[in-house]
Structure formats: structure tokens, C-alpha cells
Amino acid sequence: MTWREVQTQFRHPLFVGMILMLELCIVLIGPYDHLLNFDALQLAIFYAVAFTSFTAALYGAFYICHQCGWRAYSLFTVTFGCVAATVCGLSVALVLGAPMPGFRDMALVTGFNLVFCYLGEVIQSTFIIPRVLADLRGRPQKAVLAEFITAEAGALPHQPVRFGPGTIPPPIFAGRPAEMLPLKAASVTLFGQVFRTSSISLIAAEEHYVAVILQDGTRHLLRGRIADAVASLPPDLGQRVHRSYWVATAAVAGFRPDKPGAQLVLTTGQTLPVARPRLAAIRDWAEAAAERSKAGQGTARPVKPEGRKAKTRKAPQRVPHVSS
């Protein structure tokens, strides 16, 4: 999910309804009533603060992951929201005059909160997220659910691979051992559509849309921001050369330091502008990519296959006239 989709999810009727349903279940169960001994008004204040703090902490956890570029795993986001809501609820209860609970009671309350929060997470991941994304992306729920599962599974190969003792030392690539290089995911989901990472050549921003150009020339116009698309791609797949352009390393043919502004030359012959703040980094990256491309293609001329002789046109022969 992109950051915009996460923000929209908190305002979606299905998500709001799920939160209200879980809150109603907690109120009806009343796991804290024997510790609080509050009247109706005090209970209303207590639950309002606890539920509001949980939602705010959950949103804050997503925001932290977005700013730091982390994946928003449930183990962090849900646990962070649950602990924050527990602390806020305890503080409000003490302010309203409740006695300080013992260690055993506090452990039981915290355990109940964790179990209930992860129950809500299961409901959200199974039923809420596919329906929310289907509404946001205008696609069928089954297709969105399949893409959601594919995106989550595609995140696993990004983890670095470690070789155990006794294995053959790996070769060195770009000054780093191969064991430290992350593996690229086979596919990536951009605004609800799945692409093979090796097929993406260029991503361009067009107002409120993003154009994804593949190596075969196919062009897909998707609604979204280029920043969200770049954040979903593997970091070593390419570079963002301009605020409106991202280019895959395999699509770079050279670098042209023109006086008005530097230009990046693609393998298709197209040239793209390079932003001034990125000039030095893009030049080194483009020159290295061009050298690797030339080394991979080689300089040898194609050899004609053996056994095939060049065809020569023979002069027409006259057939002698035979008299009867």
C-alpha cells in the first residue's frame, strides 16, 4: 500500500466501521470494569481516550515507517498502538481516581489488549484491506487480494543472503561481496498492477498520473505519484534522475554533459534531463552503466555461419538449338 492509500484507509467507512465494532465488543465484554469501578461518564471518558490513543498511535506508527522507508509490519505497528493505548488508558484511569493495578492485573490487561488488537489485524488483513484497495484502485476484490499477497511475498527476496562457512567465496560486484547484495524481487506492484522488475525501463510523471514504460515499448498510465512508485521499487534497479523521471540501469546508454543542462541518453535514443542536485551521482551511475552495457555486448563482429557459401549470380547460358 502507498502512503496515500494508508491515509485514505483511516477515513474509509469499512475501516471506521471495523474500529467501532471492535470498540463495542470491548465495551460489552468489560475487561477493565472490575479494576476501575467507574460510573457511566467516567467509563465513557476512559474508553474514548483509550480508543482515540490507539488509532492515533497506529497512524503514527505508519507515519514513522513511511518517513524512515521501513515496511509497516504488524509486529511493529499493532504492538506500538496497543502499548500506547494501554499506557494512555492507565494514565487516564489514575487521573479519574482508579487505584493503581497490581502487576498481575496489569499483565492480564496488556495480554488481553494484544490478543484483541491482533484479532482486529487478522480481520483487517483478510476482509478490510482487499475491499478498501478495490475501492481505491477500481479493481475487483479478488484481483487486489492476489496482488496484495504477491506484493507481500515479493518482499522476502530483498533480504540479504548469507553464505555459511566452508562455501566458495563469492565474486565481488562493484566493490561489495555478492553475499551482501540484496536479491531483486521478481515482480513489483505499482498502483494495483503487477510488473516484472526486469521489464521496467522508464517511469515518468504526468500530472496526477504515472507512465510506466516497459522494455518492449508498452506504456501503462496509472493514477498516482512517482515518489510512491519509486519507493516500491528495489533501490538497485535504477535511479531517479529528475523529479519527473526514474530510469532503470539497463535502459541507460550514456551521459551527455550539455551546457544548458545535462542529458541522460537511453538505449532507445531518447534523452532525459538530469536535475542539478543529482548531477554528479547520476553522471557516475550512467557512465558505469554504459560501460557495463558495452562490456556485455562485446566488440567482436558477428561471424558468418560456416557451411554457407555466398550466392553468386551466374550468367544465363544459351540453350543450343537442336534441329530435327
C-alpha positions as CSV (number, residue, x, y, z in Angstrom):
1,M,0.0,0.0,0.0
2,T,1.2,3.5,-0.8
3,W,1.2,6.2,1.9
4,R,-1.8,7.9,0.2
5,E,-3.8,4.6,0.4
6,V,-2.9,4.2,4.1
7,Q,-4.2,7.7,4.8
8,T,-7.3,7.1,2.9
9,Q,-7.9,3.8,4.7
10,F,-8.2,5.6,8.0
11,R,-11.2,7.5,6.5
12,H,-12.7,4.6,4.7
13,P,-16.2,3.6,6.0
14,L,-15.2,-0.1,6.3
15,F,-12.1,0.7,8.4
16,V,-14.0,3.1,10.6
17,G,-16.8,0.5,11.0
18,M,-14.3,-2.2,12.0
19,I,-12.8,0.0,14.7
20,L,-16.2,0.9,16.0
21,M,-17.3,-2.7,16.0
22,L,-14.2,-3.8,18.0
23,E,-14.7,-0.9,20.4
24,L,-18.3,-2.0,21.0
25,C,-17.1,-5.6,21.7
26,I,-14.6,-4.3,24.3
27,V,-17.3,-2.2,26.0
28,L,-19.7,-5.1,26.1
29,I,-17.0,-7.5,27.4
30,G,-15.8,-5.0,30.0
31,P,-12.4,-6.5,30.8
32,Y,-11.4,-3.4,32.9
33,D,-14.7,-2.8,34.8
34,H,-13.6,-4.8,37.9
35,L,-10.4,-2.7,38.2
36,L,-12.0,0.8,37.6
37,N,-15.3,0.9,39.4
38,F,-16.3,3.9,37.4
39,D,-19.7,5.4,36.7
40,A,-21.0,5.8,33.1
41,L,-19.4,9.2,32.5
42,Q,-16.0,8.1,33.8
43,L,-16.2,4.9,31.7
44,A,-17.1,6.9,28.6
45,I,-14.1,9.2,29.1
46,F,-11.8,6.3,29.8
47,Y,-12.8,4.4,26.6
48,A,-12.8,7.5,24.4
49,V,-9.2,8.3,25.4
50,A,-8.1,4.6,25.1
51,F,-9.6,4.2,21.6
52,T,-8.5,7.6,20.3
53,S,-4.9,7.0,21.5
54,F,-4.8,3.6,19.9
55,T,-5.9,5.0,16.5
56,A,-3.5,7.9,16.8
57,A,-0.6,5.6,17.8
58,L,-1.4,3.3,14.9
59,Y,-1.4,6.2,12.4
60,G,1.8,7.4,14.0
61,A,3.5,4.0,13.6
62,F,2.6,4.0,9.9
63,Y,3.9,7.6,9.5
64,I,7.2,6.6,11.2
65,C,7.6,3.6,8.7
66,H,6.8,5.9,5.8
67,Q,9.3,8.6,6.8
68,C,12.1,6.0,7.5
69,G,11.4,3.9,4.5
70,W,10.5,0.8,6.5
71,R,8.0,-1.9,5.8
72,A,5.0,-1.4,8.1
73,Y,4.9,-4.9,9.6
74,S,2.1,-5.7,12.0
75,L,4.5,-6.7,14.8
76,F,5.6,-3.1,15.0
77,T,2.5,-1.1,14.1
78,V,-0.1,-3.0,16.0
79,T,2.1,-3.6,19.1
80,F,3.1,0.1,19.1
81,G,-0.6,1.2,19.0
82,C,-1.6,-1.4,21.7
83,V,1.1,-0.4,24.1
84,A,0.4,3.3,23.6
85,A,-3.3,2.8,24.2
86,T,-2.6,0.8,27.3
87,V,-0.3,3.5,28.8
88,C,-2.8,6.3,27.9
89,G,-5.7,4.3,29.4
90,L,-3.8,3.6,32.6
91,S,-2.9,7.3,32.9
92,V,-6.5,8.4,32.4
93,A,-7.8,5.8,34.9
94,L,-5.4,7.0,37.6
95,V,-6.4,10.6,36.9
96,L,-10.0,9.7,37.3
97,G,-9.4,8.1,40.6
98,A,-8.9,4.4,39.9
99,P,-6.5,2.5,42.2
100,M,-3.1,1.5,40.8
101,P,-3.4,-2.1,39.5
102,G,-1.0,-4.8,40.6
103,F,1.5,-6.5,38.3
104,R,-0.7,-9.5,37.7
105,D,-3.8,-7.4,36.8
106,M,-1.7,-5.2,34.5
107,A,-0.2,-8.2,32.8
108,L,-3.7,-9.7,32.2
109,V,-5.0,-6.4,30.8
110,T,-2.0,-6.0,28.5
111,G,-2.3,-9.5,27.2
112,F,-6.0,-9.0,26.5
113,N,-5.2,-5.9,24.6
114,L,-2.6,-7.6,22.5
115,V,-4.8,-10.5,21.7
116,F,-7.7,-8.3,20.8
117,C,-5.6,-6.0,18.7
118,Y,-4.2,-8.8,16.6
119,L,-7.6,-10.2,16.2
120,G,-8.5,-6.9,14.6
121,E,-5.4,-7.1,12.5
122,V,-6.5,-10.5,11.1
123,I,-9.9,-9.1,10.3
124,Q,-8.4,-6.1,8.6
125,S,-5.9,-8.0,6.5
126,T,-8.4,-10.7,5.4
127,F,-11.5,-8.6,4.8
128,I,-10.9,-4.9,5.1
129,I,-7.7,-4.2,3.1
130,P,-8.8,-6.0,-0.2
131,R,-12.1,-4.1,-0.2
132,V,-10.5,-0.8,0.6
133,L,-7.9,-1.2,-2.1
134,A,-10.6,-2.4,-4.6
135,D,-12.5,0.8,-4.0
136,L,-9.4,3.0,-4.3
137,R,-7.9,1.3,-7.3
138,G,-11.2,0.4,-9.1
139,R,-10.3,-3.3,-9.5
140,P,-12.1,-6.5,-8.4
141,Q,-11.5,-7.6,-4.9
142,K,-10.1,-11.0,-5.8
143,A,-7.5,-9.4,-8.1
144,V,-6.5,-6.9,-5.5
145,L,-6.2,-9.6,-2.9
146,A,-4.0,-11.7,-5.2
147,E,-1.8,-8.6,-5.9
148,F,-1.6,-7.8,-2.2
149,I,-0.4,-11.3,-1.4
150,T,2.1,-11.2,-4.3
151,A,3.5,-7.9,-3.1
152,E,3.9,-9.2,0.5
153,A,5.6,-12.4,-0.8
154,G,7.8,-10.4,-3.2
155,A,9.3,-8.5,-0.2
156,L,11.1,-11.6,1.1
157,P,13.8,-11.8,-1.6
158,H,15.0,-8.3,-0.6
159,Q,16.7,-9.8,2.5
160,P,20.5,-10.2,2.1
161,V,21.7,-13.7,1.6
162,R,24.5,-15.0,3.9
163,F,26.8,-17.8,3.0
164,G,27.9,-20.2,5.7
165,P,31.4,-21.4,6.5
166,G,33.0,-23.7,4.0
167,T,31.3,-22.3,0.9
168,I,33.1,-20.9,-2.1
169,P,34.0,-17.2,-1.7
170,P,31.5,-15.3,-3.9
171,P,32.7,-12.9,-6.5
172,I,33.0,-9.1,-6.0
173,F,30.5,-6.8,-7.7
174,A,31.0,-3.0,-7.6
175,G,33.4,-3.3,-4.6
176,R,30.9,-5.3,-2.5
177,P,30.8,-9.0,-2.0
178,A,27.8,-10.7,-3.6
179,E,26.7,-12.1,-0.3
180,M,25.9,-8.6,0.8
181,L,23.9,-7.7,-2.2
182,P,20.1,-7.9,-1.8
183,L,18.2,-10.1,-4.3
184,K,15.7,-8.3,-6.5
185,A,12.1,-9.2,-6.3
186,A,10.8,-10.9,-9.4
187,S,7.7,-8.7,-9.5
188,V,6.5,-5.4,-8.1
189,T,3.1,-3.9,-7.7
190,L,2.6,-0.3,-8.8
191,F,-0.8,1.2,-8.1
192,G,-2.6,-2.1,-8.3
193,Q,-0.8,-3.5,-11.4
194,V,1.9,-6.2,-11.2
195,F,5.1,-5.8,-13.3
196,R,8.2,-7.8,-13.7
197,T,11.1,-5.8,-12.3
198,S,13.4,-6.7,-15.1
199,S,10.8,-5.4,-17.7
200,I,10.5,-1.8,-16.3
201,S,12.6,0.7,-18.4
202,L,11.3,4.1,-17.5
203,I,8.8,5.8,-15.1
204,A,7.6,9.3,-15.9
205,A,5.3,11.6,-14.0
206,E,2.4,13.1,-16.0
207,E,0.4,15.5,-13.7
208,H,-1.7,13.2,-11.5
209,Y,-0.7,10.0,-13.3
210,V,2.5,7.9,-13.7
211,A,3.5,6.4,-17.0
212,V,5.3,3.1,-16.7
213,I,7.2,2.2,-19.9
214,L,8.5,-1.3,-20.4
215,Q,11.5,-2.5,-22.4
216,D,9.3,-3.7,-25.2
217,G,7.8,-0.2,-25.5
218,T,4.5,-0.9,-23.8
219,R,3.2,2.1,-21.9
220,H,0.9,1.9,-18.8
221,L,-0.7,5.0,-17.5
222,L,-1.6,4.7,-13.8
223,R,-3.0,7.2,-11.4
224,G,-0.6,8.0,-8.6
225,R,2.7,9.8,-7.7
226,I,6.1,9.0,-9.0
227,A,7.5,9.2,-5.4
228,D,5.2,6.3,-4.4
229,A,6.2,4.3,-7.4
230,V,10.0,4.8,-6.8
231,A,9.5,3.8,-3.1
232,S,8.1,0.5,-4.2
233,L,11.0,-0.4,-6.5
234,P,14.2,-2.1,-5.4
235,P,16.9,0.6,-4.8
236,D,19.5,-1.0,-7.1
237,L,17.1,-1.4,-10.0
238,G,17.6,2.2,-11.2
239,Q,17.9,5.9,-10.3
240,R,15.5,8.9,-10.2
241,V,17.3,11.4,-12.4
242,H,14.7,14.1,-12.3
243,R,11.6,14.9,-10.3
244,S,9.6,13.6,-13.2
245,Y,11.7,10.7,-14.4
246,W,13.0,7.4,-13.0
247,V,15.3,5.3,-15.2
248,A,16.3,1.6,-14.9
249,T,20.0,0.9,-15.1
250,A,19.5,-1.5,-18.0
251,A,18.0,1.3,-20.1
252,V,21.0,3.7,-19.8
253,A,23.2,4.2,-22.9
254,G,25.3,7.2,-21.9
255,F,25.6,10.7,-20.3
256,R,25.7,13.9,-22.2
257,P,27.0,16.9,-20.3
258,D,25.4,19.7,-22.4
259,K,25.9,23.3,-21.4
260,P,22.2,24.2,-20.9
261,G,21.7,21.1,-18.8
262,A,23.0,17.5,-18.6
263,Q,21.1,14.9,-20.6
264,L,20.8,11.1,-19.9
265,V,20.8,9.0,-23.1
266,L,18.7,5.9,-23.1
267,T,19.2,2.8,-25.2
268,T,16.1,3.8,-27.3
269,G,17.8,7.1,-28.3
270,Q,15.6,9.2,-26.0
271,T,17.3,11.9,-23.9
272,L,16.0,13.0,-20.5
273,P,17.0,16.0,-18.4
274,V,19.1,15.5,-15.2
275,A,18.4,17.5,-12.1
276,R,21.3,19.7,-11.0
277,P,21.4,18.4,-7.4
278,R,21.7,14.8,-8.8
279,L,24.2,15.7,-11.5
280,A,27.4,14.2,-10.0
281,A,25.8,11.0,-8.8
282,I,23.8,10.4,-12.0
283,R,26.9,11.0,-14.1
284,D,28.9,8.3,-12.3
285,W,26.0,6.0,-12.3
286,A,25.3,6.5,-16.0
287,E,28.9,6.1,-17.1
288,A,29.3,2.9,-15.1
289,A,26.0,1.5,-16.5
290,A,27.1,2.4,-20.1
291,E,30.5,0.7,-19.6
292,R,28.8,-2.5,-18.2
293,S,26.4,-2.4,-21.2
294,K,29.3,-2.2,-23.7
295,A,31.3,-4.9,-21.9
296,G,28.2,-7.2,-22.0
297,Q,27.6,-6.6,-25.7
298,G,31.3,-7.1,-26.7
299,T,33.2,-5.6,-29.6
300,A,33.5,-8.7,-31.8
301,R,31.8,-8.6,-35.1
302,P,29.3,-11.2,-35.9
303,V,30.8,-14.3,-37.6
304,K,29.1,-15.7,-40.6
305,P,27.9,-19.3,-40.1
306,E,30.2,-21.9,-41.6
307,G,29.0,-24.1,-44.4
308,R,27.0,-21.4,-46.1
309,K,28.5,-20.0,-49.3
310,A,27.7,-16.7,-50.7
311,K,25.3,-17.0,-53.5
312,T,26.6,-15.6,-56.8
313,R,24.5,-14.9,-59.8
314,K,25.6,-16.9,-62.8
315,A,25.4,-15.6,-66.3
316,P,22.5,-17.1,-68.3
317,Q,23.5,-19.8,-70.6
318,R,22.1,-20.1,-74.1
319,V,20.5,-23.4,-74.9
320,P,21.6,-24.6,-78.3
321,H,19.0,-25.1,-80.9
322,V,18.5,-28.7,-81.9
323,S,17.2,-29.3,-85.4
324,S,15.0,-32.3,-86.1
